[in-house]
Amino acid sequence: MTNTRSSNTHLKGTSPELIVDLGAVVDNYKILKALTSGALNSCECSGVVKANAYGMGKNRVAQALWEEGCKTFFVALASEGVELRFFLPQAKIFVLSPYLVLDCDLLKAHNLVPCLYDIEGIELWIAAHSSPAPAALHFETGINRLGLSARNMETLLSDKEKRGQLDIKLVMSHLSSGDEQQSRHNPEQLEAFKTIRAEFPDAPASLANTGGILLGTEYHFDLVRPGIGLYGHDPHYYENNHSRLKTVATFRAPLAQIKHLKAGSAVGYGATELGTDTEIGVILCGYADGVMRAFFRHETKEGHKVSLNGFSTPMLGRVSMDMITIDLTDVPSDAYNKGDMVEIFGPNSLVENAAAMAGTSAYELFTRVSDRTVRKYV
Ligand SMILES: *Cc1c(COP(=O)(O)O)cnc(C)c1O
């Protein structure tokens, strides 16, 4: 009945897991760094580890990058910077979304450099210092999120005293469309950024996220800020149908029950009806772990294809909080057993396909993997 020989070799587990390949993170760092530092080019490659390193675990990721020679890190919140500081006492840590009204003391106490985006924040940060205040200036060039406007820049340039009270560690901006190779917004933002950085000739300049790095050397300036690329998603994957980066994350969960259902039976909330006799596998992970409900379309019965011991097979039935169901009908019955781990996304079931099915991005899927899911490092 069961093929014990093959099932013994299968991966087993009791709860959902996110396997993080730190070697692949480091390899991706090397790949991106190699693109940005040539003989003619002395560009620094930082690491963006906001949102718990896109769900991968920022302390472990940052430690691995640090050991590889990465000295500069970006987080979103001051609180993330405080946590990271504990692990990396020597690193340069920039905070992308500081709230200076409340964060000044925390930033100062932990030697975190805020990316300042308005005059109020600049004034508060200066007021908190008796010597020039270390800061990045984040300029707006077209994404219209956090960023100093052209008007703010004029204010700053005309106010020599204020300018002198800042120790400008970085002049930066952010691309709206770095993931679209042909977007007109990229060259437009590039030109706008060149004009801005020319006003601050002594400060290092930074424009590129992962997408920007892959757009070409003219986007690199003095420092690049890759995030998603470190975690294995090539932002031009959909355009090139090919990834230049290594898979880092494997999200998998155990097969807990197998059942043979007759045609006309139903499965899951909303009772998705089965047209034919169907072998169903119940897997221990659900939307509370980050499996999006949009991975299964009840109306058309289309499901994201997961991978079980090398076999690709679709989800069938709505995603519950703690469970999903998959269609095992076309998987040979001696190829799996209870307790085997099913890959929701990873090297065999690409996160890009899962994201396309759910109408979202690899970014969202990575950061949605919840705390309940155990992180394991290889
Ligand atoms: C998140 C972020 C990055 C990293 O972007 P990726 O697309 O993940 O490489 C870089 N810069 C800023 C300002 C960001 O907010």
The ligand as a Gaussian input file, in Angstrom:
#p B3LYP/6-31G(d) Opt

LIG

0 1
 C       12.265000      48.981000      -0.265000
 C       13.205000      49.980000      -0.812000
 C       14.346000      49.573000      -1.517000
 C       14.589000      48.130000      -1.936000
 O       13.804000      47.873000      -3.090000
 P       13.788000      46.473000      -3.845000
 O       12.879000      46.698000      -4.995000
 O       13.260000      45.481000      -2.888000
 O       15.185000      46.174000      -4.257000
 C       15.264000      50.550000      -1.878000
 N       15.034000      51.862000      -1.594000
 C       13.931000      52.281000      -0.949000
 C       13.748000      53.725000      -0.691000
 C       12.968000      51.360000      -0.555000
 O       11.845000      51.782000       0.061000

